[in-house]
Every structure is written in C-alpha cells, then in structure tokens.
Amino acid sequence: MPLHDWTRVPAGLFHDFHQSWSIRLKDKLNADRLPDGIVALVEQRAGPRETDVLAVETRGEDRDIEGGGLATMEAPATQIVHRCDKDVYARLANRIVLRHHLGRIVAVIEIVSPGNKDTRAALSAFVEKTLQFVAEDIHVLIIDLFPPSPRDPRGIHGAIWDQIGHETFAFPPGKDRTLVSYESGDEQVAYIEPLAVGDSLPDMPLFLSSELNLHVPVPLEPTYEATWAATPAEFRKAVETGVLPGDTPG
C-alpha cells in the first residue's frame, strides 16, 4: 500500500491511527516474530519516558535468547548504514538498566508524531530519549512518516546522528520520510530506509541482542495496511484528499 501524506490532516487523526498501528505491530510481533523469552507490550512507561512498543526479555539477564519466531543473525539490508564506534555516551555516566515488571527492556519501537517536532524542546526531548535508550543498550526502531521540519532539516535521523557519528545524513533525491533502526552496543549502527509518499513500507530490523547481531523483521507494510483498512471511511477520505468532513473544498 502506498504511504499516505499525513501532513494533510490534523495531528489528532494521525494519533488515532498511530495508536491502532502500535497495537497491530505488538500483536504481529508476539504472534510469530519474536523468539522465546521475548514479549512485545504496547504503550508502557519506560522510566519517565513513554514509548509505543517495548520488547521485554522475560527470562533472567544471564539467560541467552533462545530460538523461535523469525529472529535472524543475517545482516539487515537497508539503503544506508551508518556506523560509529566512538564512546559518545561518556557524558551519560549514570547508566541505568530499564526494567519492566515482566523483565528487562531490550528494544523499543517509536512512531514519530507531529508533536515530537513542533517545538525545539519537543524535538530535543525525543533525540535525548533515543540517545539514552541506546546508551542503556536498548535497541530502537524509529518510524517517521513526516517530512523534515525547520527543527530537523535532515529528518529525525539527521538530528539523532549529529549527536553520535561523524557522517552527515542527507536524504536521497525525492525522499523525505525515514525509517531507522539503531543497534546499540560497543559500536552504534543505524540502518536507514529513506521513503517518499507513495512508497511501500519495507520490513525493518528490530535488534534484540548486539552480541549476537540478533534481530527480527518488523512487518510495517502489512500492519499499516491492516490499520488503514480498519480506519473509518471518512477518515481515509480526509487523508487522501486533505478535506475534512464538513469542510468545503477550496
């Protein structure tokens, strides 16, 4: 299904879609993607930071992640890969292992909303939250279906990677949306898929173990399509046309 232009509708409508999509992602990961000992939970609180989907290890810390699901150690294939092995997190001296009441958090999925970019403070909070997750050895998958703002002119990955690596990210011609998966560990690696309105959503890796390079493919396209199909017709029409119910087309 072609990616829609979510800038055509108010942020509240995307928030509704965002919530439903998060649940479908969680359900799909739990159904047949995650290995034994890992569960996905939606809209939990990670310390003071809220996120969309958490992958929680329900076994003890000294237990290896076992088989099951679609976990693989093969290198992900994305259009762009950024790497950085310098210790950019030295300033984050008070390292914390985030815990959920079921176990240790190993990964999070974040779906960017317009509110994450609408002020400098909001963008800074999102970037700092992501950096802290990676510093705490928590892998992060970010889904940003919105174009760059004046506060992130090179997109959300550009704003984050400016704090991590030497490379400057630039969108390929015709692309201005971003999918990016961060693998934490001794080397920070970003797997990036730039997108445009009208593109299909590829599966993206969600890392579970940096030592094993273990990750699962997150099924973005089928879950996005299922969420869209369950969305009310008037809502879908508004996204497709930019005309809200009750408005008079200009």
C-alpha positions in Angstrom: 0.0 0.0 0.0 1.4 3.4 -0.9 2.5 5.6 2.1 0.0 8.4 2.7 0.7 12.1 3.2 -0.2 12.5 6.8 0.5 16.3 6.7 -2.9 16.7 5.1 -4.8 16.1 8.3 -4.6 17.4 11.9 -2.2 15.7 14.3 -5.1 14.2 16.3 -6.2 12.0 13.4 -2.7 10.6 13.0 -2.6 10.0 16.7 -5.6 7.7 16.4 -4.0 5.8 13.5 -0.7 5.7 15.5 -2.5 4.0 18.5 -4.1 1.4 16.3 -1.0 0.7 14.4 1.0 0.2 17.6 -1.4 -2.5 18.7 -1.2 -4.3 15.4 2.6 -4.2 15.5 2.6 -5.6 19.0 0.2 -8.4 18.1 2.1 -9.4 15.0 5.4 -9.5 16.8 4.0 -11.7 19.6 2.2 -13.9 17.1 5.1 -15.2 15.0 8.1 -12.9 15.0 9.8 -12.7 18.5 11.9 -15.6 19.8 11.1 -17.5 23.0 11.6 -15.4 26.1 10.8 -12.0 24.5 7.4 -10.4 24.5 6.1 -7.1 23.0 4.0 -4.7 25.0 2.2 -1.6 23.8 2.2 1.9 25.4 4.1 1.1 28.6 6.1 3.6 30.5 9.9 3.2 30.5 11.0 5.2 33.5 9.8 8.8 32.8 9.8 8.1 29.0 6.8 6.8 27.2 7.2 4.7 24.1 5.0 2.9 21.7 6.1 -0.8 21.7 8.5 -2.4 24.1 10.3 -5.7 23.6 10.8 -7.2 27.1 13.0 -10.1 28.0 11.1 -12.2 30.4 14.0 -14.5 31.3 16.8 -13.7 33.7 19.7 -11.5 32.5 22.1 -14.4 32.4 19.9 -16.4 30.1 20.6 -16.5 26.3 17.8 -15.6 24.0 16.6 -18.9 22.6 15.0 -19.9 19.3 11.6 -19.3 17.8 9.9 -16.7 15.8 11.8 -15.1 12.9 14.9 -14.0 14.7 18.0 -13.9 12.5 21.7 -13.0 12.7 21.9 -12.1 9.0 23.0 -8.5 8.3 19.9 -6.3 7.6 19.7 -4.9 4.0 18.8 -1.3 4.1 19.6 1.5 1.7 22.0 3.3 4.1 24.1 2.1 7.0 25.9 4.5 9.4 28.4 3.2 12.0 30.2 4.8 14.9 32.5 3.2 17.4 33.5 6.2 19.5 32.2 6.5 23.0 29.8 9.4 22.6 27.9 8.4 25.7 30.7 9.1 28.2 28.6 12.1 29.5 25.8 9.6 30.4 27.8 8.3 33.3 24.8 7.1 35.3 23.9 4.1 33.2 20.5 2.6 34.0 19.1 -0.8 33.0 15.5 -0.2 32.4 13.1 -2.8 33.7 9.5 -3.6 33.3 7.7 -5.6 35.9 8.0 -8.6 33.5 11.7 -8.3 32.8 14.4 -6.2 31.2 13.6 -3.9 28.2 15.8 -4.9 25.2 14.2 -2.8 22.4 11.6 -0.1 21.7 9.6 1.0 18.7 8.8 4.7 18.3 6.3 6.1 15.9 7.0 9.8 15.4 4.1 12.1 15.8 3.9 15.8 14.7 4.1 16.8 18.4 7.6 15.3 18.5 8.8 18.0 16.1 6.5 21.0 16.6 8.9 22.8 19.0 12.6 22.8 19.6 12.1 21.5 23.1 9.9 18.6 21.9 12.5 17.6 19.3 15.3 17.8 21.8 13.4 15.6 24.2 12.8 13.0 21.6 16.5 13.0 20.5 17.7 12.8 24.1 15.3 10.0 24.9 16.6 8.0 21.9 20.3 8.6 22.8 19.6 7.5 26.4 17.9 4.3 25.2 20.9 3.4 23.0 23.3 4.3 25.8 21.4 1.8 28.0 21.9 -1.0 25.5 18.3 -0.7 24.4 17.8 -1.0 20.6 15.5 1.5 18.9 13.4 1.4 15.8 12.0 4.8 14.7 9.2 5.2 12.2 8.9 8.8 11.0 6.2 9.3 8.3 6.5 13.1 8.4 8.8 15.4 6.4 11.6 17.4 8.0 10.6 20.5 9.9 12.7 23.6 10.4 13.9 22.0 13.6 15.1 18.7 11.9 16.0 19.8 8.4 17.7 16.4 7.6 14.9 14.4 9.3 14.8 12.7 12.7 17.8 10.5 11.9 19.9 13.5 11.0 19.0 15.2 14.3 20.0 12.0 16.2 23.1 11.1 14.3 24.5 14.6 14.7 25.0 13.6 18.3 26.6 10.2 17.6 28.7 10.0 14.5 30.8 11.9 12.0 28.7 11.3 9.0 26.1 13.9 8.0 22.9 12.3 6.8 21.2 13.7 3.6 18.0 12.4 2.1 18.4 10.9 -1.4 16.5 12.9 -4.1 12.8 12.6 -3.8 12.8 11.1 -0.3 11.9 12.9 2.9 10.5 10.3 5.3 12.6 8.0 7.4 12.7 4.5 8.9 15.8 3.9 11.0 16.8 1.0 13.3 19.6 1.6 15.8 21.7 -1.3 17.1 23.3 -0.4 20.4 26.5 -1.9 21.8 30.2 -1.2 21.5 29.5 0.0 18.0 26.4 2.1 17.3 24.9 1.2 13.9 22.0 2.8 12.2 20.1 1.0 9.4 18.2 3.6 7.4 15.5 3.5 4.8 14.5 6.9 3.3 11.0 6.9 2.0 8.6 9.2 0.0 4.8 9.5 0.0 3.6 6.7 -2.3 6.3 4.2 -1.3 5.6 0.8 0.2 6.9 0.2 3.7 9.7 -2.4 3.9 10.3 -4.7 6.9 12.7 -3.1 9.3 15.0 -4.9 11.7 14.4 -4.7 15.5 17.5 -5.7 17.3 17.3 -7.9 20.4 21.0 -8.7 21.1 24.0 -6.8 20.0 26.4 -9.6 20.9 24.6 -12.0 18.5 23.5 -9.3 16.0 20.1 -10.9 16.5 17.1 -9.1 15.1 13.6 -9.7 13.9 11.9 -8.2 10.8 9.1 -5.8 11.8 6.2 -6.1 9.4 5.5 -2.5 8.7 3.6 -2.8 5.5 1.0 -5.5 6.4 0.3 -3.9 9.8 0.0 -0.4 8.3 -2.4 -1.8 5.6 -4.5 -3.6 8.2 -4.7 -0.4 10.3 -5.7 1.6 7.2 -8.4 -1.0 6.3 -9.9 -0.7 9.8 -9.9 3.1 9.7 -13.4 4.8 9.1 -14.0 5.7 5.5 -14.4 9.4 6.3 -11.1 9.4 8.0 -9.4 7.7 5.0 -11.0 10.1 2.6 -9.7 13.1 4.6 -6.1 11.7 4.5 -6.4 11.0 0.7 -7.9 14.4 -0.2 -6.9 16.7 2.6 -10.5 17.7 3.0 -12.0 17.1 6.4 -15.7 16.1 6.9 -17.8 19.3 6.8 -15.1 21.3 5.0 -15.8 22.9 1.7 -13.1 22.1 -0.9 -11.1 25.1 -1.9 
